[in-house]
Amino acid sequence: MTDGSAGDDRVVVALDVGGTGMKCALVRPDGSVWHAERHPTDAGRGPDAVVETILSVAEDLAGKARAGGSTPVACGVAVPGVVDEAAGVAVWSANVGFRDVPLRDLVAARLALPAALGHDVRGGGIAEARLGAGRDARHVLFVAIGTGIAAAHVVAGSAATGAHGAAGEIGHILVRPDGPRCGCGRPGCLEAISSASAIARRYTQLADGTTQADPPGVGTAAPPADTATRPAGTAVSAAEVAERAAAGEPLAGQVWQEAVEALADGLATGQALFDVDTVVIGGGLVRAGEQLLGPLRAALHERMTFHREPRLVAAALGDEAGCLGAALLALDSLERR
């Protein structure tokens, strides 16, 4: 914990709720973190139990702020899924089990503070645009690549939510009509090819000879040299695929290149729609660094015709972005009061 800013003892309570864990913090108005902690979500207990955990953690954080000489002035919560930010309702979330949960009002009542509810990726996008890798740009597309792929289009520090709270689902852009089936039910979505989970799945299927269909232009590849020492069906992570590709393994290189090319197609579509200055890549896959960003920049460059090519950079805030975004949403809600 660090000392509060001189002359301003205000903090906001911020929570970024995921299916596995919650990133939580007390954040000053300038975006600096006064205190941070993490808690398990344990979504398997059911949505009611998760809501109670959120309320209890938020209440405890507000108490810690007061005990430390700071004044909590609002609370911001970011959650995955479909979020009606105007109504403050978590409409639907597969990861957490929410369905039409009036979370903003529940938090406001429990803490007796103004509250704001936002989408986790949009929150992360707002934080990266204001405080992180996109802070020098007015138009930012934040793309989070992990188990799935989602995006936030941020203009002048505010993210578009869409008419139904579902804006930014770039992972469901169709990039390979004959490609693998996505979790949404349609074949060929970007998320089904370029997400971390898709990369790991594709590699394992090809290595074990169990793949059912190749995306267009992809032929049958020989299994890697170490297949004989790896039991069939053993999971390989996207990070391991990246490492093997960097080491020159042909199969890993093929799978990695498939993912990069599809991602470039998705980003080219995003640029045609949004015409941003900067694309910020976040999520777990960006830990591959220039092994991802280098070929991705080159592939995106090849796809640009009359569109301005955006600057492509790695996210700067790591997995704290969603929590900082929740804090910024809370601060924004105070300014609107």
N, C-alpha and C positions, 0 to 999 in steps of 0.2 A: 504494500500500500504506500502511496506517496501523499505528500501534504497537499491540502486543497489550495486552489488559486487564491491569492491575496484579495480580500475584499468581496469574494463571491463564494458563499458556502453552499450554493445550490448544486444538486445532483439529480439525475433521473435514474430510475430503476429500469434496467434493460434485460430482456430475456430472449434468447434465440432457441426455440424449441425444435428439436429433431426427434426422429423415431427412437434413437438410442440415448442421446444425451442432450443436456441443455447448457448453453454457454450463457453466463449471467454476469452482470456488472453494474456498478454504480459509475455513471459517466457525467463529467462536468459539461457545462454548456459549450465549451470550446472543443469538445470531442475527445478530450483526454480521459483516460480511465483512472478512477480514484480507487476502485477495488474490483477484483474479478474472482469468480469461482465457477465451478462446474458441478453439475448434478446429473445422475441418471434419470432418464425419462421413464424407462420401464413401461413402454407402451403396451406390453402384453397384459397389464393389469386392467386395461379398458379405459375408455375416454374419460369417464367420471373421475377415476383415480388420477389420471394425468392432469386434469383440470385442477384438482385439489393440490397436487404437487406444485403446479405453476403458481397458484394463489399463495401457498405456504412459503415457497421460496421467495416470491416477490415481497411478501409481508416481512419476512426475515431480513431481506436486504434493506428495506426501508428502515427497519429497526436498527440495523448496523450503521446506517448513515447517520441517524440521529445520535446514536451512542458515540459516534466518532466526531461529532460536532458539525455535521453537514445537514442540510435541509432537503429532503426528497420533495420534488415539486411535481413529478409526473412519472408515469410508468409506460414503457413501450414493450410490446411483445410481438415477436415475429414467429410465424408458423408456416409449415409447408402446405401445399395443396391449393385449393381454390379459396380465396379470401375476399370477402366483401369489406373493403377497408372503410367505405363510407358508413356502412351500418355497424361495423365492428364485429362482424360475424365470421367465424371459421366455418365456411360452408361445407367443405369436404377435405379430408386428408387421409389417404390410405396408410401413411406411415404412423400416424398418431391415433387414427380411428375417429377423428372429429366428424360430426355431421350437424351443421346448423347450430354451432355452439356460440352464444353471445359473449365471447370471451372478453371483449373490451369492457362491457358493462359489469361483468363479474369481477374483473380486476379493479375497476374504479370503485365499486362498492366495498370490496375487501380492504383496499388500501386507503379509501377516502381521499383519492388523488385523481386528477385527470389522467386518462389512459388512451393509448392508441394501439391499434392492431394492424399488423402488416404482413405481407408475404415474405418469406425468408430470403428468396433470391432477389426480389425487388429491394428489400432492405440492404442486402449486400451490395447491390448495384448503386444505391444511393450513397452508401458509405465509401465505396471505391471512387465514385464520381466527385464527392466533396472532400474526402480526406485521403484517398489513396492514389492509385495509379492513373485515374482519370481526372484528377483535380485541376489540371490545366486545360481541360476541354469542356466545351459547353454541351456537346452532343456525344453521349457515351452509350455503347452497347456492352453490357456486362454479361458474359456467358459463363455459367457455372457447369463444369463437366465433372461428374462423379458417377454415382450409380445411375443417374439419369442425366439429362441435359435440359437446362432452362436458362432463360435470359431476362434481362431487364433493360428497357430502353429509357435512358435517363436524359432529360433535357433541363438544363439550368438547375440541376440538383433535385428534380422531381421525376419520379418514375410513372410511366403510364400504367394504369391498372386494367384498362379495357372496360367494355360495357358490362361484363359479367364477372370481373375479378380474375380473369384467366389470361390476361395478356402475357406475352413472353414465352410461350411454349414452343420455342425454336426447335426443341428436340423432336417435335412431331412434324417438322417440314419433311415432305417426301423427297428423298434424294436418290433412292435406288428402288424403282417400282417392283423389281423382281428380287429384292433383297430379303433378309430374314424378317420374320414377323416381330413386330414391336409388342410391348406389353399392353399397348392401347388396343391391339387387335388388328391393326393394319400393317401390311408388309412394307418394308423399305424406309421407315422413319429414320431420321438422323440418329436418334437415341439408340436405335437397334444396331447401329454400326460403329458409332464413334464414342459412346459412353465407356467409362472404365469397365463396367460389367460386361458390355458387349464385346470389348476387345479381349477380355479374359475368356469369355465363352467361345468366341470365334477361334482363338488359338487352341483351346482345349479340344474343340470339335475336330479341327483339322489335324491336330497331332494324333488324335485317337481314331481318325477316320470315321467319325460319327456324324459329320455335318450332312445336312439334308439338301442344302441348296447354296450355291455360291452367288454372291452379288455379280451383276453383269461385268464381264471383262476379267473375272478372276478364275484362273484355272486351278486344277488340282495340284496341290503342292506336296512335295515329299515330306514325310515326318522329320522332325529335327533329330540330330544325331543322338541326343540323350533320351529319346523316347523309350528305348529298351530298358533304361534304368528308372523310368518314371512309371508307376502303375497307371494303367488306363483309367481315365476319368478323374485323375488327380487335378484339383483346381490349381490354376496358375493365375496370379493376379496381373492386372494391367501393368503395374510397376515392374513385375518380372518380365513381362513381354517387352517392355521398353528396354530393360537391361539387356535382354537377349538380342534384341534388334541392334542395339548399340555395339554389341560384341560381334555382330556380323552373322548371326544365325538367319538363314534365308527365310524360314517360315515365320519367325517373329517379325522380320523386316517386311514381309508381305502383309501381314495382318496390321502392322503399324501404318504402313503406307495406305492401305485401304481406309483406315480410320481417318488419317490426315486428309486424304482426297475427299472423302464424304464430308468432313467437317468444313473444308474449304468451300464446297458447294453450298452448304448451309449458311456459312458466313457471307458468301457472295449474294445469296438471296436476302439475307438480313441487311446487307449494305444497299442493295437495290431498293428495299423498302424504307430504310431509316436514314440513309446518307449521314452516318455519324463521323465525327472526327477521330474517335478512338474506340477500338474494341479491346476490352479488358477480359482476359481469360482467367477464370478462377476455378475452384474445385480441386479435387484430388489429382486429376490428371496433369495439371500444370506443374506439379512437382518434377515432371520430366524436363522442365526448363527448355533450353534451346533445342533439345532433341525433338520437342513438339513444336515450339514456336518458329524455329528456323525453317523447316520444310513447310509449315503451315503458311508462313508469310509468302514463301515462294509460290505455293499452290494458289493462294488467294490473288497474288499479283497476276498470275496467268489468266485468271478469270475476270479481271477488270477490263472493261471496254471504255465506255464513256463515263463510268462512275469514278468518283474520286476514291483512291485507295486509302483506307483508314490506317492509322497507326495501330499496330497490334502489339500489346504488351501483357505481361503477367500481372496478376493481381498483387497488390502490395500489403493487404491487411490479413491475409491468411484466413483461418477459420474464425477470426474475430469479427469479420465484416458484417455478418448477419446481426450480431449483438449490437455493434455500433450503429447499424442501420436502424434497429429498433429504438435506440436512444434518440437518433435524429428524428424519427417519426414522432416520438413523444415531445421533443422540443418544438417541432413544427406545429403540433396540435396546440401547444401553449400560445404560440404566436397568433394562431387563428381565433383564440378565445376573445 
